[in-house]
Amino acid sequence: MYSLIFGNEFLSSVKKLENKLKQRINVSLKLLEENPFSPKLHAKPLQGKLAGFYSCRIGRDYRIIFKFVEENTIMLLKAAPRDKIYR
């Protein structure tokens, strides 16, 4: 089991979302706590300037960027549409 730390940017970006998307994020966060590399999350390591970070899917069009800060601790950094999150 992993512990989740919620970054300020993550919290502020999720606050602005519609309830249906918030519910999907909650389901994904539960999966992330159990196994960050669950096939349902489609988690992958990022490259280039985002090397060291990971992303996981929230449906087709939303992503969460996170990083491992300790062995069993994940920091959630940002949630945004796929076309904007990697900028």
N, C-alpha and C positions, 0 to 999 in steps of 0.2 A: 504494500500500500504506500502511495506517495502522498506527501503533504503539498498543498497548493498555497502559494503566496500570490496575492492579487496586487499587481502594480497599479499606481495611480492612473496611468494612461488607459490601462485595461478597464478599470472600474468606470472611468468617465466615458469611454467609448461604448460600454455595454449599457450604461444608464439611458442613452439616447435611442436605443433600439426598440422596436415594437415587441410586444409581449410574446408573440409566437416565436420569434427568433431568440428571445431570452430563454424560453423553455428549451429550445434545441441546444443552446449553449449549456444550460444546466445538465442536460443528458450527457453531452460530450465531456463536461468537466468531471462527471462521475466516472466515465470511462477512463479519462486521463488519470484520475486518482488510482484506479485499479491497475491500469497498464497503459503507459503513454504510447506504446507501439501496437496497440490493438488495431487490427486490420480495418475496423469500422471508422477509425479516426484518420486513416491515410496520413499518418505523421511522417515527416521526412526532415532530414537535416538540410539547412539552407547553405547556400554557397556565396562566394564573393564577399561583398561588404557585410553580409548577414551571417557569415560563417560562425559557427558556435551556437547558433540559434536553431530552433525547429519550428515547423508550422504543422497545424492539423486542420482538417476540413470541418466546417459547420455547414452542412448541405453543399450545394454546388458553388455558391457564390460568396461564402464568407470563410475567413480563416482566422485562426488564433496563432500568434507568435509567442513562443515560450522558450525558456532555457532551464537547464538543470543547474541549480546553485549549490546543491550538496547531493550526496548519493541518492537520497530519497525525497528530495525537495525540488519542486518545480515552481518557477516564477512565471506568472502570466503577464506578458508585456503589452499586448495589443490585440484588439479584435476589430476587424474592418473588412470591407468588401475585397474580394480577391484582386481586383484591378487597382486597388489603392494601397494595400497593406505592405507591399514590398518596396515602396518608395522611401 
